[in-house]
Amino acid sequence: MMRAMMINVNGRTVQLEAAASVRTLLEELELGQAACAVEVNKRLVPHRTYGEHALDDGDEVEIVTFVGGG
Amino acid sequence: MPSTETPPTTKTLPAPSPLTLGPTTTRSRLIVGTGKYETYELMQSALDASGAEIVTVAVRRERLVDRDGRSLLEFLDTDRYTILPNTAGCFSAEDAIRVARLGRELLEQIDNAGRHWVKLEVLGDKKTLLPDPVGTVEACRELTADGFAVLCYTSDDPIMAVRLRDAGATSVMPAGSPIGSGRGIANPANIAIILELLKDPAAGGESDYPVIVDAGVGTPSDVTTAMELGADGVLLNTGIAHAKDPVRMAHAMRCACDAGYHGFRSGRIPKRMYATASSPWEGVISVIPGE
């Protein structure tokens, strides 16, 4: 078992293996195929870089999508 | 449903000319929201009936639990509609800029034509949903510098409208009245002044600078009023989505938009204090009081 880290995703605490990538997080959450956009610590993570963007312990992650709105 | 080209009543009425909004050109001058519908299916039918080619959406957190498996994008034909993401719910320039960038990222992923623009809202207060003017100007400037075409929600304050145009807004979108209030065009004189300042060359405007009335529209006559004042388009959501029959209302809003468009361009008669008879006085056989 690799060392674990805790990150905050959309206001909830999620445990991941240390240095997991954004892509790994999305797959864990079954959002790998979903149209969504990701921010880590209030900075946008372009989807092309999901695989290489390693998360850190304590990171604040937002995963968003489109909903109905005016 | 026929396309926007020809209203059903006549074959001679010219179709409204296309409206250019920064990187996008649309044949429909109605922009409609996708919020507040009872079902996605009802939304689809109402969007279709409205004739709109541009639809607004909001950016929100993915639901990590209790996900129902249905998402808005499954019900929006992204080849048909240009998606205009909003920054609704943002109360600071910083948050609005974050949300705008997240929206652009989403649109790039789905390769939608809306990926270069945003409907900017920086709100000042949750009860009125009136814009924060300072934050709106700040965000407008920064997003414009970041390459966005900014369609900017604002109040009906004419000076604010000029400031936003000067800050780089692709279109200024004054509210008719507070969002979702259904109070219509509360201050037509202010909208008229905004249109003059932004569109009349004699007042420092440009005739093709787009001004869209956004928010507060409750009825088809509100849409017509805005268009008769000379607005380039109308953006609305609740007026359709919360009508008892949203599809029928969407169609009515579309007709109203065309009516106002043609009405404005037809050159209305001046208002007078007293009557002017439509039938000739000459040949009248009756006794006219006072003559």
Interface residues (C-beta under 8 A of the other chain):
Chain A: V9 N10 G11 R12 L29 L31 A34 A35 C36 A37 V38 E39 K42 L44 P46 H47 E62 I63 V64 T65 F66 V67 G68 G69 G70
Chain B: G33 T34 G35 K36 Y37 M43 T56 V57 A58 V59 R60 R61 E62 L64 S71 L72 L73 I83 P85 N86 A88 R98 V99 R101 L102 G103 E105 L106 E108 Q109 I110 I179 G180 A215 L235 L236 N237 T238
